[in-house]
């Protein structure tokens, strides 16, 4: 049986660097699970299923506090490479905790809309939540395996999030066909929550790239006026050539 977090805290007030990394990876999985619950709740119309997001959000908050405290007490006593990883843990946790909050507000809006969500909206929102789930799975993998290619998948997914948001916004805000839509305000809030969660996931992917490579993606991108994806591919190629 694994130790409870309470017993870790009492026996080891100074958690090892590897435990903090492990907890951060577990938090990625929790956020992914919350996104999966969001997708399932909307797809099945089971609003009570969305209550499980609150528990994920609570656990994310708890890990955030644990990692924050642990990093603060450990960071002055570890080698530089580990320091960078611990800082990455802290930054990743901040993003995940915000994603948890956004998914909770998504659930609140969905429950306020009740069963009054049109089939088209349900489909598009389910798809958005599913894309977010995959983004978070990729963030977790890229962080735990130091896999930059997985992080690039997260950046690519952002275009699909934008596309779906545009479709929903067009339907509810522009409404060119002048159709009466149900729960427009809630649908817009839900869409914004997912979109912002996707933005945080994208920032996490950039954070992981920075941690793995030691270079800031933003600095790389500011030097060029190219789409992110193209920049990443060239940056990877350059890195591979140097490694050979």
C-alpha positions as CSV (number, residue, x, y, z in Angstrom):
1,X,0.0,0.0,0.0
2,X,1.4,3.5,-0.9
3,X,2.0,6.0,1.8
4,X,-0.7,8.6,2.2
5,X,0.3,12.2,1.4
6,X,-0.2,13.0,5.1
7,X,2.4,10.4,6.2
8,X,4.8,11.7,3.5
9,X,4.5,15.2,5.0
10,X,5.1,14.1,8.6
11,X,8.0,11.7,8.0
12,X,9.7,13.8,5.3
13,X,9.1,17.5,5.5
14,X,11.6,17.9,2.8
15,X,10.3,15.7,-0.1
16,X,12.7,14.4,-2.6
17,X,13.0,16.0,-6.0
18,X,11.7,12.8,-7.6
19,X,8.5,12.8,-5.5
20,X,7.7,16.4,-6.5
21,X,8.1,15.5,-10.2
22,X,5.9,12.4,-9.7
23,X,3.2,14.5,-8.0
24,X,3.3,17.0,-10.9
25,X,2.8,14.1,-13.4
26,X,-0.1,12.8,-11.3
27,X,-1.6,16.3,-11.4
28,X,-1.4,16.3,-15.3
29,X,-3.4,13.0,-15.1
30,X,-6.0,14.6,-12.8
31,X,-6.5,17.5,-15.1
32,X,-6.8,15.1,-18.1
33,X,-9.4,13.2,-16.1
34,X,-11.4,16.4,-15.4
35,X,-11.4,17.2,-19.2
36,X,-12.5,13.6,-19.9
37,X,-15.4,14.0,-17.4
38,X,-16.4,17.3,-19.1
39,X,-16.5,15.6,-22.5
40,X,-18.5,12.6,-21.2
41,X,-21.0,14.7,-19.2
42,X,-21.8,16.8,-22.3
43,X,-21.8,13.9,-24.7
44,X,-24.2,11.8,-22.6
45,X,-26.2,14.8,-21.2
46,X,-25.5,13.5,-17.7
47,X,-25.0,16.7,-15.8
48,X,-24.6,14.8,-12.5
49,X,-21.4,13.2,-14.0
50,X,-19.9,16.7,-14.0
51,X,-19.9,16.8,-10.2
52,X,-16.8,14.6,-10.3
53,X,-14.9,17.6,-11.7
54,X,-15.1,19.3,-8.3
55,X,-13.1,16.4,-6.7
56,X,-10.4,16.6,-9.4
57,X,-10.2,20.4,-8.8
58,X,-9.8,19.9,-5.0
59,X,-7.1,17.3,-5.5
60,X,-5.3,19.6,-8.0
61,X,-5.4,22.4,-5.3
62,X,-3.9,20.0,-2.7
63,X,-1.0,18.9,-5.0
64,X,-0.4,22.6,-6.0
65,X,0.1,23.4,-2.3
66,X,2.2,20.3,-1.7
67,X,4.5,21.0,-4.7
68,X,4.8,24.7,-3.9
69,X,5.8,23.9,-0.3
70,X,8.1,21.1,-1.4
71,X,9.9,23.0,-4.0
72,X,10.5,26.0,-1.7
73,X,12.1,23.7,0.9
74,X,14.1,21.6,-1.6
75,X,15.3,24.0,-4.2
76,X,18.3,25.5,-2.4
77,X,19.8,22.0,-1.9
78,X,19.7,20.4,-5.3
79,X,22.0,20.5,-8.3
80,X,21.2,23.0,-11.0
81,X,19.6,20.5,-13.4
82,X,17.2,19.5,-10.6
83,X,16.5,23.1,-9.8
84,X,15.3,23.7,-13.3
85,X,13.1,20.7,-13.1
86,X,11.6,21.8,-9.8
87,X,10.9,25.3,-11.2
88,X,9.2,23.6,-14.1
89,X,7.1,21.6,-11.7
90,X,6.0,24.7,-9.9
91,X,5.1,26.5,-13.2
92,X,3.2,23.4,-14.5
93,X,1.3,23.1,-11.3
94,X,0.1,26.8,-11.5
95,X,-1.2,26.1,-15.0
96,X,-2.9,22.9,-14.1
97,X,-4.6,24.4,-11.1
98,X,-6.0,27.2,-13.3
99,X,-7.2,24.5,-15.8
100,X,-9.0,22.8,-12.9
101,X,-10.7,26.1,-12.0
102,X,-11.8,26.6,-15.6
103,X,-13.2,23.1,-15.9
104,X,-15.1,23.6,-12.7
105,X,-16.7,26.8,-14.1
106,X,-17.4,24.9,-17.3
107,X,-19.3,22.3,-15.2
108,X,-21.2,25.1,-13.3
109,X,-22.3,26.7,-16.6
110,X,-23.3,23.3,-18.1
111,X,-25.4,22.5,-15.0
112,X,-27.0,26.0,-15.2
113,X,-28.0,25.2,-18.8
114,X,-29.4,21.9,-17.6
115,X,-30.7,19.7,-20.5
116,X,-31.2,22.8,-22.7
117,X,-28.1,22.3,-24.9
118,X,-28.7,21.9,-28.6
119,X,-27.3,18.8,-30.3
120,X,-24.8,20.8,-32.4
121,X,-23.5,22.7,-29.4
122,X,-23.2,19.4,-27.4
123,X,-21.2,17.9,-30.3
124,X,-18.8,20.8,-30.6
125,X,-18.3,21.3,-26.9
126,X,-17.7,17.5,-26.5
127,X,-15.1,17.8,-29.2
128,X,-13.4,20.8,-27.6
129,X,-13.2,18.9,-24.2
130,X,-11.9,15.8,-26.0
131,X,-9.1,17.9,-27.7
132,X,-8.3,19.4,-24.3
133,X,-8.1,16.0,-22.8
134,X,-5.6,14.9,-25.4
135,X,-3.6,18.1,-24.9
136,X,-3.3,17.4,-21.2
137,X,-2.3,13.8,-21.8
138,X,0.4,15.0,-24.1
139,X,1.6,17.6,-21.6
140,X,1.9,14.9,-18.9
141,X,3.8,12.6,-21.3
142,X,6.1,15.3,-22.6
143,X,6.9,16.4,-19.1
144,X,7.6,12.9,-17.7
145,X,9.5,11.6,-20.7
146,X,11.1,14.9,-21.7
147,X,9.5,14.5,-25.1
148,X,9.4,17.7,-27.1
149,X,7.5,16.1,-30.0
150,X,4.5,15.5,-27.7
151,X,4.6,19.1,-26.6
152,X,4.4,20.1,-30.3
153,X,1.2,18.1,-30.6
154,X,-0.2,20.3,-27.9
155,X,0.5,23.4,-29.9
156,X,-1.0,21.9,-33.1
157,X,-4.2,21.1,-31.2
158,X,-4.7,24.7,-30.4
159,X,-5.8,25.4,-34.0
160,X,-8.7,22.8,-33.6
161,X,-9.8,24.5,-30.3
162,X,-9.9,27.8,-32.1
163,X,-11.9,26.4,-35.0
164,X,-14.5,24.9,-32.7
165,X,-14.8,28.0,-30.7
166,X,-15.4,30.0,-33.9
167,X,-18.1,27.7,-35.0
168,X,-19.9,28.0,-31.6
169,X,-19.5,31.8,-31.5
170,X,-20.7,32.2,-35.0
171,X,-23.8,30.2,-34.1
172,X,-24.6,32.1,-30.9
173,X,-23.2,35.6,-31.4
174,X,-23.4,36.3,-35.1
175,X,-26.4,33.9,-35.6
176,X,-26.6,34.6,-39.4
177,X,-29.7,32.3,-39.8
178,X,-31.5,34.1,-37.0
179,X,-32.4,30.8,-35.3
180,X,-33.5,30.7,-31.7
181,X,-30.7,28.9,-29.7
182,X,-31.0,27.6,-26.2
183,X,-28.8,28.7,-23.3
184,X,-26.6,31.0,-25.5
185,X,-25.0,32.7,-22.5
186,X,-24.1,29.5,-20.8
187,X,-22.8,28.0,-24.1
188,X,-20.6,31.0,-24.6
189,X,-19.2,30.7,-21.0
190,X,-18.6,27.0,-21.5
191,X,-16.8,27.6,-24.8
192,X,-14.6,30.3,-23.2
193,X,-13.7,28.1,-20.3
194,X,-12.5,25.4,-22.6
195,X,-10.7,27.8,-24.8
196,X,-8.8,29.4,-21.9
197,X,-8.0,25.9,-20.5
198,X,-6.5,25.1,-23.9
199,X,-4.4,28.3,-23.8
200,X,-3.0,27.2,-20.4
201,X,-2.3,23.7,-21.8
202,X,-0.4,25.4,-24.7
203,X,1.6,27.5,-22.2
204,X,2.4,24.3,-20.3
205,X,3.7,22.7,-23.5
206,X,6.0,25.7,-24.1
207,X,7.2,25.5,-20.4
208,X,8.1,21.8,-21.0
209,X,10.0,22.7,-24.2
210,X,11.9,25.4,-22.3
211,X,12.7,22.9,-19.5
212,X,13.8,20.1,-21.8
213,X,15.8,22.4,-24.2
214,X,17.0,25.1,-21.9
215,X,15.8,27.7,-24.4
216,X,12.7,29.9,-24.3
217,X,10.3,29.2,-27.1
218,X,9.1,32.8,-26.8
219,X,12.6,34.2,-27.4
220,X,12.9,31.9,-30.4
221,X,9.6,33.0,-31.8
222,X,10.1,36.7,-31.3
223,X,13.1,36.5,-33.6
224,X,11.0,35.2,-36.5
225,X,7.6,36.0,-38.0
226,X,6.6,32.4,-38.7
227,X,3.8,30.2,-37.6
228,X,4.6,28.5,-34.3
229,X,4.4,25.1,-35.6
230,X,6.9,25.8,-38.4
231,X,9.3,27.4,-36.0
232,X,9.1,24.4,-33.7
233,X,9.8,21.9,-36.5
234,X,12.9,23.9,-37.6
235,X,14.0,24.4,-34.1
236,X,13.8,20.6,-33.5
237,X,15.7,19.9,-36.7
238,X,18.4,22.3,-35.7
239,X,18.7,20.7,-32.3
240,X,18.9,17.2,-33.8
241,X,21.6,18.3,-36.2
242,X,23.7,19.7,-33.3
243,X,23.2,16.5,-31.4
244,X,24.6,14.3,-34.2
